[in-house]
């Protein structure tokens, strides 16, 4: 079994943290929380599209 990086295994969480951090740095804490939610759902959407294209789950 191949060991996957956190980005491949948890793209929603990784993008949520990344977008939240950037949003907080540029626009403040409240905007950082909102950008974190946007990043999380964007990551989950990307993960779902990859599952559809590849035909199997990566996690």
C-alpha distance matrix in Angstrom:
0.0 3.8 6.6 9.3 12.9 15.3 17.1 14.4 13.6 17.2 19.6 22.4 22.6 22.3 24.9 27.0 27.3 27.9 30.6 32.1 32.5 34.1 36.3 37.5 38.3 40.4 41.8 41.7 39.8 40.6 39.5 36.3 35.4 36.1 34.1 31.2 31.4 31.7 28.7 26.6 27.6 27.3 23.6 23.1 25.0 22.9 19.7 21.4 22.6 19.2 17.9 21.1 20.8 17.2 17.5 14.4 13.5 11.3 11.4
3.8 0.0 3.8 6.2 9.7 12.6 14.2 11.6 11.5 15.2 17.2 20.4 20.6 19.7 22.2 24.7 24.7 25.0 27.8 29.5 29.7 31.2 33.5 34.7 35.4 37.4 39.0 39.0 37.4 38.4 37.0 33.8 33.2 33.9 31.7 28.9 29.4 29.5 26.2 24.5 25.8 25.0 21.4 21.4 23.2 20.7 17.9 20.1 21.0 17.4 16.9 20.2 19.6 16.1 17.1 14.3 13.2 10.2 10.7
6.6 3.8 0.0 3.8 6.8 9.5 11.7 9.9 9.5 12.9 15.1 18.2 17.8 16.8 19.7 22.0 21.7 22.1 25.1 26.6 26.6 28.2 30.6 31.6 32.2 34.4 36.1 35.9 34.2 35.4 34.2 30.9 30.3 31.3 29.1 26.2 27.0 27.3 24.0 22.3 24.0 23.4 19.6 20.0 22.2 19.9 17.1 19.8 21.0 17.7 17.4 21.0 20.7 17.6 18.8 15.8 13.8 10.4 10.1
9.3 6.2 3.8 0.0 3.8 6.5 8.0 6.1 6.3 9.6 11.4 14.7 14.7 13.5 16.1 18.6 18.5 18.8 21.6 23.3 23.5 25.0 27.3 28.5 29.2 31.2 32.8 32.8 31.2 32.2 30.9 27.6 27.2 27.9 25.6 22.8 23.6 23.7 20.3 18.8 20.5 19.7 15.9 16.5 18.7 16.2 13.7 16.7 17.8 14.6 14.8 18.4 18.1 15.4 17.0 14.2 11.9 8.2 8.3
12.9 9.7 6.8 3.8 0.0 3.8 5.4 5.4 6.3 8.5 9.7 13.1 12.5 10.7 13.5 16.0 15.5 15.5 18.6 20.2 20.1 21.6 24.1 25.2 25.7 27.8 29.5 29.5 28.1 29.4 27.9 24.6 24.5 25.4 22.9 20.2 21.4 21.6 18.0 16.9 19.0 18.1 14.4 15.7 18.1 15.6 13.6 17.1 18.2 15.3 16.2 19.8 19.5 17.3 19.2 16.7 14.2 10.5 10.3
15.3 12.6 9.5 6.5 3.8 0.0 3.8 5.4 4.9 5.4 7.2 10.0 8.9 7.4 10.6 12.6 12.2 12.8 15.8 17.0 17.2 19.0 21.2 22.2 23.1 25.2 26.7 26.5 24.8 25.9 24.7 21.4 20.9 22.0 19.8 16.8 18.0 18.6 15.1 13.7 16.1 15.7 12.0 13.3 16.2 14.3 12.3 15.9 17.5 15.3 16.1 19.6 19.9 18.2 19.9 17.3 14.2 10.9 9.9
17.1 14.2 11.7 8.0 5.4 3.8 0.0 3.8 5.6 5.4 4.9 8.4 8.4 6.1 8.2 11.1 11.3 11.1 13.6 15.6 16.1 17.2 19.4 20.9 21.7 23.4 24.9 25.2 23.9 24.8 23.1 20.0 19.9 20.5 17.8 15.3 16.5 16.3 12.7 11.9 14.1 12.9 9.3 11.3 13.6 11.2 10.0 13.8 14.8 12.8 14.3 17.6 17.6 16.4 18.5 16.5 13.8 10.7 10.8
14.4 11.6 9.9 6.1 5.4 5.4 3.8 0.0 3.8 5.8 5.9 9.5 10.5 9.3 11.0 13.7 14.6 14.5 16.7 18.8 19.6 20.6 22.6 24.3 25.2 26.7 28.1 28.5 27.1 27.7 26.0 23.1 22.7 22.9 20.4 17.9 18.5 18.1 14.8 13.5 14.9 13.7 10.0 11.0 12.9 10.3 8.3 11.8 12.7 10.1 11.2 14.7 14.6 13.0 15.0 12.9 10.3 7.1 8.0
13.6 11.5 9.5 6.3 6.3 4.9 5.6 3.8 0.0 3.8 6.2 8.9 9.4 9.3 11.7 13.6 14.4 15.3 17.5 18.9 20.0 21.6 23.2 24.6 26.0 27.8 28.7 28.7 26.9 27.4 26.1 23.1 22.1 22.6 20.6 17.7 17.9 18.2 15.2 13.1 14.6 14.4 10.6 10.6 13.3 11.7 8.8 11.9 13.9 11.6 11.6 15.3 16.1 14.3 15.4 12.7 9.4 6.4 5.3
17.2 15.2 12.9 9.6 8.5 5.4 5.4 5.8 3.8 0.0 3.8 5.5 5.6 6.3 8.7 10.0 11.0 12.4 14.3 15.4 16.8 18.6 19.9 21.2 22.9 24.6 25.4 25.2 23.2 23.6 22.4 19.5 18.4 18.9 17.1 14.1 14.2 14.9 11.9 9.6 11.5 11.7 8.1 8.4 11.6 10.7 8.4 11.6 13.9 12.6 12.9 16.3 17.4 16.4 17.5 15.0 11.6 9.4 8.0
19.6 17.2 15.1 11.4 9.7 7.2 4.9 5.9 6.2 3.8 0.0 3.8 5.6 5.1 5.9 8.2 9.9 10.3 11.8 13.7 15.2 16.3 17.6 19.5 21.0 22.3 23.1 23.5 22.0 22.2 20.4 17.7 17.1 17.1 14.8 12.3 12.6 12.3 9.1 7.6 9.4 8.6 4.9 6.5 9.2 7.8 6.7 10.2 11.9 10.9 12.3 15.3 16.0 15.7 17.3 15.6 12.6 10.6 10.4
22.4 20.4 18.2 14.7 13.1 10.0 8.4 9.5 8.9 5.5 3.8 0.0 3.8 5.5 5.4 5.9 8.6 9.9 10.4 11.7 14.0 15.4 15.9 17.7 19.7 21.0 21.2 21.3 19.5 19.3 17.8 15.3 14.1 13.9 12.2 9.5 9.1 9.4 6.7 4.2 6.2 6.8 3.8 4.8 8.2 8.4 7.8 10.4 12.6 12.7 13.7 16.3 17.7 17.9 19.0 17.4 14.3 13.1 12.3
22.6 20.6 17.8 14.7 12.5 8.9 8.4 10.5 9.4 5.6 5.6 3.8 0.0 3.8 5.6 5.0 6.2 8.5 9.9 10.3 12.1 14.2 15.0 16.1 18.1 20.0 20.3 19.9 17.7 18.1 17.1 14.1 12.8 13.7 12.2 8.8 9.4 10.7 8.0 5.6 8.9 9.9 7.3 8.5 11.9 12.0 11.1 13.9 16.2 16.0 16.8 19.7 21.0 20.8 21.9 19.8 16.4 14.7 13.3
22.3 19.7 16.8 13.5 10.7 7.4 6.1 9.3 9.3 6.3 5.1 5.5 3.8 0.0 3.8 5.4 5.3 6.2 8.6 9.8 10.7 12.4 14.1 15.4 16.7 18.6 19.6 19.5 18.0 18.8 17.4 14.1 13.9 14.8 12.4 9.5 11.2 11.7 8.2 7.5 10.8 10.5 7.7 10.2 13.0 12.0 11.7 15.1 16.6 15.9 17.4 20.3 21.0 20.6 22.3 20.5 17.3 15.0 14.2
24.9 22.2 19.7 16.1 13.5 10.6 8.2 11.0 11.7 8.7 5.9 5.4 5.6 3.8 0.0 3.8 5.5 4.9 5.9 8.1 9.7 10.5 11.8 13.8 15.2 16.4 17.3 17.8 16.7 17.1 15.1 12.3 12.4 12.5 9.6 7.5 9.1 8.7 4.9 5.7 8.6 7.5 5.8 9.1 11.1 10.3 11.2 14.3 15.3 15.3 17.3 19.7 20.3 20.6 22.4 21.2 18.4 16.5 16.2
27.0 24.7 22.0 18.6 16.0 12.6 11.1 13.7 13.6 10.0 8.2 5.9 5.0 5.4 3.8 0.0 3.8 5.5 5.3 5.8 8.4 10.0 10.3 11.8 14.0 15.4 15.6 15.5 13.8 14.0 12.5 9.6 8.9 9.4 7.3 4.3 6.0 6.9 4.2 4.1 7.7 8.2 7.5 9.7 12.2 12.5 13.1 15.7 17.4 17.8 19.3 21.6 22.7 23.2 24.6 23.2 20.1 18.6 17.7
27.3 24.7 21.7 18.5 15.5 12.2 11.3 14.6 14.4 11.0 9.9 8.6 6.2 5.3 5.5 3.8 0.0 3.8 5.6 5.1 6.0 8.6 9.8 10.3 12.1 14.3 15.0 14.4 12.7 13.9 12.8 9.3 9.3 11.0 8.9 5.9 8.9 10.2 7.5 7.8 11.5 11.8 10.6 13.0 15.6 15.5 15.9 18.8 20.4 20.3 21.9 24.5 25.4 25.5 27.1 25.3 22.1 20.1 19.0
27.9 25.0 22.1 18.8 15.5 12.8 11.1 14.5 15.3 12.4 10.3 9.9 8.5 6.2 4.9 5.5 3.8 0.0 3.8 5.5 5.3 6.3 8.6 10.0 10.8 12.5 14.0 14.3 13.6 15.0 13.0 9.7 11.0 12.0 9.0 7.3 10.6 10.6 7.5 9.2 12.5 11.6 10.7 13.9 15.8 15.0 16.1 19.2 20.1 20.0 22.1 24.5 24.9 25.1 27.2 25.8 22.9 20.7 20.2
30.6 27.8 25.1 21.6 18.6 15.8 13.6 16.7 17.5 14.3 11.8 10.4 9.9 8.6 5.9 5.3 5.6 3.8 0.0 3.8 5.5 5.2 5.9 8.4 9.9 10.6 11.4 12.3 11.9 12.5 10.0 7.3 8.8 9.0 5.5 5.2 8.3 7.7 5.4 8.3 10.9 10.0 10.4 13.5 14.9 14.7 16.4 19.0 19.8 20.3 22.6 24.5 25.0 25.8 27.8 26.8 24.1 22.3 22.0
32.1 29.5 26.6 23.3 20.2 17.0 15.6 18.8 18.9 15.4 13.7 11.7 10.3 9.8 8.1 5.8 5.1 5.5 3.8 0.0 3.8 5.5 5.0 6.0 8.5 10.0 10.1 9.8 8.6 9.5 7.9 4.4 5.7 7.2 5.0 3.8 7.6 8.5 7.3 9.1 12.1 12.3 12.6 15.2 17.0 17.4 18.6 21.1 22.4 23.0 24.9 26.9 27.8 28.5 30.2 28.9 25.9 24.2 23.3
32.5 29.7 26.6 23.5 20.1 17.2 16.1 19.6 20.0 16.8 15.2 14.0 12.1 10.7 9.7 8.4 6.0 5.3 5.5 3.8 0.0 3.8 5.4 5.2 6.1 8.7 9.9 9.5 8.9 11.2 9.8 6.2 8.6 10.6 8.3 7.5 11.3 12.1 10.3 12.2 15.4 15.2 15.1 17.9 19.8 19.7 20.8 23.7 24.8 24.9 27.0 29.3 29.8 30.2 32.2 30.7 27.7 25.6 24.8
34.1 31.2 28.2 25.0 21.6 19.0 17.2 20.6 21.6 18.6 16.3 15.4 14.2 12.4 10.5 10.0 8.6 6.3 5.2 5.5 3.8 0.0 3.8 5.5 5.1 6.2 8.3 9.4 10.1 11.9 9.5 7.0 10.2 11.1 8.2 8.9 12.4 12.0 10.5 13.4 16.0 15.0 15.5 18.7 19.9 19.5 21.3 24.1 24.6 25.0 27.4 29.4 29.6 30.4 32.5 31.5 28.8 26.8 26.5
36.3 33.5 30.6 27.3 24.1 21.2 19.4 22.6 23.2 19.9 17.6 15.9 15.0 14.1 11.8 10.3 9.8 8.6 5.9 5.0 5.4 3.8 0.0 3.8 5.5 5.3 5.5 6.8 7.6 8.6 5.8 4.1 7.7 8.1 5.8 7.6 10.7 10.4 10.2 13.0 15.2 14.7 15.9 18.7 19.8 20.1 22.0 24.3 25.0 25.9 28.2 29.9 30.5 31.5 33.5 32.6 29.8 28.2 27.8
37.5 34.7 31.6 28.5 25.2 22.2 20.9 24.3 24.6 21.2 19.5 17.7 16.1 15.4 13.8 11.8 10.3 10.0 8.4 6.0 5.2 5.5 3.8 0.0 3.8 5.6 5.4 4.4 4.8 7.3 6.2 3.9 7.4 9.3 8.2 9.0 12.3 13.0 12.8 14.9 17.5 17.6 18.4 21.0 22.6 22.9 24.5 26.9 27.9 28.7 30.7 32.6 33.4 34.2 36.0 34.8 31.8 30.0 29.2
38.3 35.4 32.2 29.2 25.7 23.1 21.7 25.2 26.0 22.9 21.0 19.7 18.1 16.7 15.2 14.0 12.1 10.8 9.9 8.5 6.1 5.1 5.5 3.8 0.0 3.8 6.0 6.1 7.9 10.7 9.3 7.5 11.1 12.7 11.0 12.0 15.5 15.7 14.9 17.5 20.1 19.6 20.2 23.2 24.6 24.5 26.2 28.9 29.6 30.0 32.3 34.3 34.7 35.4 37.5 36.4 33.5 31.5 30.8
40.4 37.4 34.4 31.2 27.8 25.2 23.4 26.7 27.8 24.6 22.3 21.0 20.0 18.6 16.4 15.4 14.3 12.5 10.6 10.0 8.7 6.2 5.3 5.6 3.8 0.0 3.8 6.2 9.2 10.9 8.7 8.3 12.1 12.6 10.9 12.9 16.0 15.5 15.3 18.3 20.4 19.6 20.8 23.8 24.7 24.6 26.8 29.2 29.6 30.4 32.9 34.5 34.8 35.9 38.1 37.3 34.7 32.8 32.5
41.8 39.0 36.1 32.8 29.5 26.7 24.9 28.1 28.7 25.4 23.1 21.2 20.3 19.6 17.3 15.6 15.0 14.0 11.4 10.1 9.9 8.3 5.5 5.4 6.0 3.8 0.0 3.8 7.1 7.9 5.8 6.9 10.3 10.5 9.8 12.3 14.7 14.5 15.2 18.0 19.7 19.5 21.1 23.7 24.5 25.1 27.3 29.3 29.9 31.1 33.4 34.8 35.5 36.8 38.6 37.9 35.2 33.7 33.2
41.7 39.0 35.9 32.8 29.5 26.5 25.2 28.5 28.7 25.2 23.5 21.3 19.9 19.5 17.8 15.5 14.4 14.3 12.3 9.8 9.5 9.4 6.8 4.4 6.1 6.2 3.8 0.0 3.8 5.8 5.6 6.1 8.9 10.3 10.5 12.0 14.5 15.3 16.0 18.1 20.3 20.6 21.9 24.3 25.6 26.3 28.0 30.1 31.2 32.2 34.2 35.9 36.8 37.9 39.6 38.5 35.5 34.0 33.1
39.8 37.4 34.2 31.2 28.1 24.8 23.9 27.1 26.9 23.2 22.0 19.5 17.7 18.0 16.7 13.8 12.7 13.6 11.9 8.6 8.9 10.1 7.6 4.8 7.9 9.2 7.1 3.8 0.0 3.8 5.5 4.9 6.3 8.8 9.8 10.3 12.6 14.3 14.9 16.4 18.7 19.7 20.7 22.6 24.4 25.4 26.7 28.7 30.2 31.2 32.9 34.7 35.9 36.8 38.2 36.9 33.7 32.3 31.0
40.6 38.4 35.4 32.2 29.4 25.9 24.8 27.7 27.4 23.6 22.2 19.3 18.1 18.8 17.1 14.0 13.9 15.0 12.5 9.5 11.2 11.9 8.6 7.3 10.7 10.9 7.9 5.8 3.8 0.0 3.8 5.3 5.3 6.6 8.8 9.9 11.2 12.8 14.4 15.7 17.3 18.6 20.2 21.7 23.2 24.7 26.1 27.7 29.2 30.7 32.2 33.7 35.2 36.4 37.5 36.4 33.4 32.3 31.1
39.5 37.0 34.2 30.9 27.9 24.7 23.1 26.0 26.1 22.4 20.4 17.8 17.1 17.4 15.1 12.5 12.8 13.0 10.0 7.9 9.8 9.5 5.8 6.2 9.3 8.7 5.8 5.6 5.5 3.8 0.0 3.8 5.4 5.1 6.0 8.4 9.9 10.5 12.0 14.1 15.5 16.2 18.1 20.0 21.0 22.3 24.1 25.8 26.9 28.4 30.2 31.6 32.8 34.1 35.5 34.7 31.9 30.8 30.0
36.3 33.8 30.9 27.6 24.6 21.4 20.0 23.1 23.1 19.5 17.7 15.3 14.1 14.1 12.3 9.6 9.3 9.7 7.3 4.4 6.2 7.0 4.1 3.9 7.5 8.3 6.9 6.1 4.9 5.3 3.8 0.0 3.8 5.4 5.0 6.0 8.7 9.8 10.2 12.1 14.3 14.9 16.1 18.2 19.8 20.6 22.2 24.2 25.5 26.5 28.3 30.1 31.2 32.2 33.7 32.5 29.6 28.2 27.2
35.4 33.2 30.3 27.2 24.5 20.9 19.9 22.7 22.1 18.4 17.1 14.1 12.8 13.9 12.4 8.9 9.3 11.0 8.8 5.7 8.6 10.2 7.7 7.4 11.1 12.1 10.3 8.9 6.3 5.3 5.4 3.8 0.0 3.8 5.5 5.0 6.4 8.8 9.8 10.6 12.7 14.2 15.3 16.8 18.6 20.0 21.1 22.9 24.6 25.8 27.2 29.0 30.5 31.4 32.5 31.2 28.1 27.1 25.8
36.1 33.9 31.3 27.9 25.4 22.0 20.5 22.9 22.6 18.9 17.1 13.9 13.7 14.8 12.5 9.4 11.0 12.0 9.0 7.2 10.6 11.1 8.1 9.3 12.7 12.6 10.5 10.3 8.8 6.6 5.1 5.4 3.8 0.0 3.8 5.3 5.2 6.3 8.7 9.9 11.0 12.3 14.3 15.6 16.8 18.5 20.1 21.4 22.8 24.5 26.0 27.4 28.9 30.3 31.4 30.4 27.6 26.9 26.0
34.1 31.7 29.1 25.6 22.9 19.8 17.8 20.4 20.6 17.1 14.8 12.2 12.2 12.4 9.6 7.3 8.9 9.0 5.5 5.0 8.3 8.2 5.8 8.2 11.0 10.9 9.8 10.5 9.8 8.8 6.0 5.0 5.5 3.8 0.0 3.8 5.4 4.9 6.0 8.5 10.0 10.3 12.1 14.2 15.2 16.2 18.1 19.9 20.9 22.3 24.2 25.7 26.8 28.1 29.6 28.7 26.1 25.0 24.5
31.2 28.9 26.2 22.8 20.2 16.8 15.3 17.9 17.7 14.1 12.3 9.5 8.8 9.5 7.5 4.3 5.9 7.3 5.2 3.8 7.5 8.9 7.6 9.0 12.0 12.9 12.3 12.0 10.3 9.9 8.4 6.0 5.0 5.3 3.8 0.0 3.8 5.4 5.1 6.1 8.7 9.7 10.5 12.4 14.2 15.3 16.4 18.4 20.0 21.0 22.6 24.5 25.8 26.6 27.9 26.7 23.7 22.5 21.6
31.4 29.4 27.0 23.6 21.4 18.0 16.5 18.5 17.9 14.2 12.6 9.1 9.4 11.2 9.1 6.0 8.9 10.6 8.3 7.6 11.3 12.4 10.7 12.3 15.5 16.0 14.7 14.5 12.6 11.2 9.9 8.7 6.4 5.2 5.4 3.8 0.0 3.8 5.4 5.0 6.3 8.5 9.9 10.7 12.4 14.3 15.3 16.7 18.5 20.1 21.2 22.8 24.5 25.7 26.5 25.4 22.6 22.0 21.0
31.7 29.5 27.3 23.7 21.6 18.6 16.3 18.1 18.2 14.9 12.3 9.4 10.7 11.7 8.7 6.9 10.2 10.6 7.7 8.5 12.1 12.0 10.4 13.0 15.7 15.5 14.5 15.3 14.3 12.8 10.5 9.8 8.8 6.3 4.9 5.4 3.8 0.0 3.8 5.5 5.4 6.1 8.6 10.0 10.6 12.3 14.2 15.4 16.6 18.4 20.0 21.2 22.6 24.2 25.3 24.7 22.2 21.7 21.4
28.7 26.2 24.0 20.3 18.0 15.1 12.7 14.8 15.2 11.9 9.1 6.7 8.0 8.2 4.9 4.2 7.5 7.5 5.4 7.3 10.3 10.5 10.2 12.8 14.9 15.3 15.2 16.0 14.9 14.4 12.0 10.2 9.8 8.7 6.0 5.1 5.4 3.8 0.0 3.8 5.6 5.0 6.1 8.6 9.8 10.5 12.2 14.2 15.3 16.4 18.3 20.0 21.0 22.1 23.6 22.8 20.2 19.1 18.9
26.6 24.5 22.3 18.8 16.9 13.7 11.9 13.5 13.1 9.6 7.6 4.2 5.6 7.5 5.7 4.1 7.8 9.2 8.3 9.1 12.2 13.4 13.0 14.9 17.5 18.3 18.0 18.1 16.4 15.7 14.1 12.1 10.6 9.9 8.5 6.1 5.0 5.5 3.8 0.0 3.8 5.4 5.2 6.3 8.7 10.0 10.6 12.5 14.4 15.4 16.6 18.6 20.2 21.0 22.0 20.7 17.8 17.0 16.3
27.6 25.8 24.0 20.5 19.0 16.1 14.1 14.9 14.6 11.5 9.4 6.2 8.9 10.8 8.6 7.7 11.5 12.5 10.9 12.1 15.4 16.0 15.2 17.5 20.1 20.4 19.7 20.3 18.7 17.3 15.5 14.3 12.7 11.0 10.0 8.7 6.3 5.4 5.6 3.8 0.0 3.8 5.3 5.0 6.1 8.6 9.7 10.5 12.3 14.2 15.2 16.5 18.4 19.7 20.5 19.7 17.2 17.2 16.8
27.3 25.0 23.4 19.7 18.1 15.7 12.9 13.7 14.4 11.7 8.6 6.8 9.9 10.5 7.5 8.2 11.8 11.6 10.0 12.3 15.2 15.0 14.7 17.6 19.6 19.6 19.5 20.6 19.7 18.6 16.2 14.9 14.2 12.3 10.3 9.7 8.5 6.1 5.0 5.4 3.8 0.0 3.8 5.5 5.1 6.3 8.6 9.9 10.7 12.4 14.3 15.4 16.6 18.2 19.6 19.2 17.1 16.7 17.1
23.6 21.4 19.6 15.9 14.4 12.0 9.3 10.0 10.6 8.1 4.9 3.8 7.3 7.7 5.8 7.5 10.6 10.7 10.4 12.6 15.1 15.5 15.9 18.4 20.2 20.8 21.1 21.9 20.7 20.2 18.1 16.1 15.3 14.3 12.1 10.5 9.9 8.6 6.1 5.2 5.3 3.8 0.0 3.8 5.4 5.1 6.1 8.6 9.9 10.6 12.3 14.3 15.4 16.2 17.6 16.8 14.3 13.4 13.7
23.1 21.4 20.0 16.5 15.7 13.3 11.3 11.0 10.6 8.4 6.5 4.8 8.5 10.2 9.1 9.7 13.0 13.9 13.5 15.2 17.9 18.7 18.7 21.0 23.2 23.8 23.7 24.3 22.6 21.7 20.0 18.2 16.8 15.6 14.2 12.4 10.7 10.0 8.6 6.3 5.0 5.5 3.8 0.0 3.8 5.4 5.0 6.2 8.7 9.8 10.5 12.4 14.3 15.2 15.8 14.9 12.3 12.3 12.3
25.0 23.2 22.2 18.7 18.1 16.2 13.6 12.9 13.3 11.6 9.2 8.2 11.9 13.0 11.1 12.2 15.6 15.8 14.9 17.0 19.8 19.9 19.8 22.6 24.6 24.7 24.5 25.6 24.4 23.2 21.0 19.8 18.6 16.8 15.2 14.2 12.4 10.6 9.8 8.7 6.1 5.1 5.4 3.8 0.0 3.8 5.4 5.1 6.2 8.6 9.9 10.6 12.4 14.1 15.0 14.9 13.2 13.8 14.6
22.9 20.7 19.9 16.2 15.6 14.3 11.2 10.3 11.7 10.7 7.8 8.4 12.0 12.0 10.3 12.5 15.5 15.0 14.7 17.4 19.7 19.5 20.1 22.9 24.5 24.6 25.1 26.3 25.4 24.7 22.3 20.6 20.0 18.5 16.2 15.3 14.3 12.3 10.5 10.0 8.6 6.3 5.1 5.4 3.8 0.0 3.8 5.5 5.1 6.2 8.7 9.9 10.6 12.0 13.7 13.7 12.2 12.0 13.6
19.7 17.9 17.1 13.7 13.6 12.3 10.0 8.3 8.8 8.4 6.7 7.8 11.1 11.7 11.2 13.1 15.9 16.1 16.4 18.6 20.8 21.3 22.0 24.5 26.2 26.8 27.3 28.0 26.7 26.1 24.1 22.2 21.1 20.1 18.1 16.4 15.3 14.2 12.2 10.6 9.7 8.6 6.1 5.0 5.4 3.8 0.0 3.8 5.5 5.1 6.2 8.7 10.0 10.4 11.6 10.7 8.7 8.5 9.9
21.4 20.1 19.8 16.7 17.1 15.9 13.8 11.8 11.9 11.6 10.2 10.4 13.9 15.1 14.3 15.7 18.8 19.2 19.0 21.1 23.7 24.1 24.3 26.9 28.9 29.2 29.3 30.1 28.7 27.7 25.8 24.2 22.9 21.4 19.9 18.4 16.7 15.4 14.2 12.5 10.5 9.9 8.6 6.2 5.1 5.5 3.8 0.0 3.8 5.4 5.1 6.2 8.7 9.9 10.1 10.0 8.7 10.1 11.5
22.6 21.0 21.0 17.8 18.2 17.5 14.8 12.7 13.9 13.9 11.9 12.6 16.2 16.6 15.3 17.4 20.4 20.1 19.8 22.4 24.8 24.6 25.0 27.9 29.6 29.6 29.9 31.2 30.2 29.2 26.9 25.5 24.6 22.8 20.9 20.0 18.5 16.6 15.3 14.4 12.3 10.7 9.9 8.7 6.2 5.1 5.5 3.8 0.0 3.8 5.4 5.1 6.2 8.5 9.6 10.7 10.5 11.6 13.9
19.2 17.4 17.7 14.6 15.3 15.3 12.8 10.1 11.6 12.6 10.9 12.7 16.0 15.9 15.3 17.8 20.3 20.0 20.3 23.0 24.9 25.0 25.9 28.7 30.0 30.4 31.1 32.2 31.2 30.7 28.4 26.5 25.8 24.5 22.3 21.0 20.1 18.4 16.4 15.4 14.2 12.4 10.6 9.8 8.6 6.2 5.1 5.4 3.8 0.0 3.8 5.3 5.1 5.8 7.9 8.4 8.3 8.7 11.6
17.9 16.9 17.4 14.8 16.2 16.1 14.3 11.2 11.6 12.9 12.3 13.7 16.8 17.4 17.3 19.3 21.9 22.1 22.6 24.9 27.0 27.4 28.2 30.7 32.3 32.9 33.4 34.2 32.9 32.2 30.2 28.3 27.2 26.0 24.2 22.6 21.2 20.0 18.3 16.6 15.2 14.3 12.3 10.5 9.9 8.7 6.2 5.1 5.4 3.8 0.0 3.8 5.6 5.3 5.4 5.3 5.4 7.3 9.9
21.1 20.2 21.0 18.4 19.8 19.6 17.6 14.7 15.3 16.3 15.3 16.3 19.7 20.3 19.7 21.6 24.5 24.5 24.5 26.9 29.3 29.4 29.9 32.6 34.3 34.5 34.8 35.9 34.7 33.7 31.6 30.1 29.0 27.4 25.7 24.5 22.8 21.2 20.0 18.6 16.5 15.4 14.3 12.4 10.6 9.9 8.7 6.2 5.1 5.3 3.8 0.0 3.8 5.7 5.2 7.3 8.7 11.0 13.6
20.8 19.6 20.7 18.1 19.5 19.9 17.6 14.6 16.1 17.4 16.0 17.7 21.0 21.0 20.3 22.7 25.4 24.9 25.0 27.8 29.8 29.6 30.5 33.4 34.7 34.8 35.5 36.8 35.9 35.2 32.8 31.2 30.5 28.9 26.8 25.8 24.5 22.6 21.0 20.2 18.4 16.6 15.4 14.3 12.4 10.6 10.0 8.7 6.2 5.1 5.6 3.8 0.0 3.8 5.6 8.3 10.2 11.7 14.9
17.2 16.1 17.6 15.4 17.3 18.2 16.4 13.0 14.3 16.4 15.7 17.9 20.8 20.6 20.6 23.2 25.5 25.1 25.8 28.5 30.2 30.4 31.5 34.2 35.4 35.9 36.8 37.9 36.8 36.4 34.1 32.2 31.4 30.3 28.1 26.6 25.7 24.2 22.1 21.0 19.7 18.2 16.2 15.2 14.1 12.0 10.4 9.9 8.5 5.8 5.3 5.7 3.8 0.0 3.8 5.7 8.0 9.1 12.7
17.5 17.1 18.8 17.0 19.2 19.9 18.5 15.0 15.4 17.5 17.3 19.0 21.9 22.3 22.4 24.6 27.1 27.2 27.8 30.2 32.2 32.5 33.5 36.0 37.5 38.1 38.6 39.6 38.2 37.5 35.5 33.7 32.5 31.4 29.6 27.9 26.5 25.3 23.6 22.0 20.5 19.6 17.6 15.8 15.0 13.7 11.6 10.1 9.6 7.9 5.4 5.2 5.6 3.8 0.0 3.8 7.1 9.6 12.6
14.4 14.3 15.8 14.2 16.7 17.3 16.5 12.9 12.7 15.0 15.6 17.4 19.8 20.5 21.2 23.2 25.3 25.8 26.8 28.9 30.7 31.5 32.6 34.8 36.4 37.3 37.9 38.5 36.9 36.4 34.7 32.5 31.2 30.4 28.7 26.7 25.4 24.7 22.8 20.7 19.7 19.2 16.8 14.9 14.9 13.7 10.7 10.0 10.7 8.4 5.3 7.3 8.3 5.7 3.8 0.0 3.8 6.5 9.1
13.5 13.2 13.8 11.9 14.2 14.2 13.8 10.3 9.4 11.6 12.6 14.3 16.4 17.3 18.4 20.1 22.1 22.9 24.1 25.9 27.7 28.8 29.8 31.8 33.5 34.7 35.2 35.5 33.7 33.4 31.9 29.6 28.1 27.6 26.1 23.7 22.6 22.2 20.2 17.8 17.2 17.1 14.3 12.3 13.2 12.2 8.7 8.7 10.5 8.3 5.4 8.7 10.2 8.0 7.1 3.8 0.0 3.8 5.6
11.3 10.2 10.4 8.2 10.5 10.9 10.7 7.1 6.4 9.4 10.6 13.1 14.7 15.0 16.5 18.6 20.1 20.7 22.3 24.2 25.6 26.8 28.2 30.0 31.5 32.8 33.7 34.0 32.3 32.3 30.8 28.2 27.1 26.9 25.0 22.5 22.0 21.7 19.1 17.0 17.2 16.7 13.4 12.3 13.8 12.0 8.5 10.1 11.6 8.7 7.3 11.0 11.7 9.1 9.6 6.5 3.8 0.0 3.8
11.4 10.7 10.1 8.3 10.3 9.9 10.8 8.0 5.3 8.0 10.4 12.3 13.3 14.2 16.2 17.7 19.0 20.2 22.0 23.3 24.8 26.5 27.8 29.2 30.8 32.5 33.2 33.1 31.0 31.1 30.0 27.2 25.8 26.0 24.5 21.6 21.0 21.4 18.9 16.3 16.8 17.1 13.7 12.3 14.6 13.6 9.9 11.5 13.9 11.6 9.9 13.6 14.9 12.7 12.6 9.1 5.6 3.8 0.0
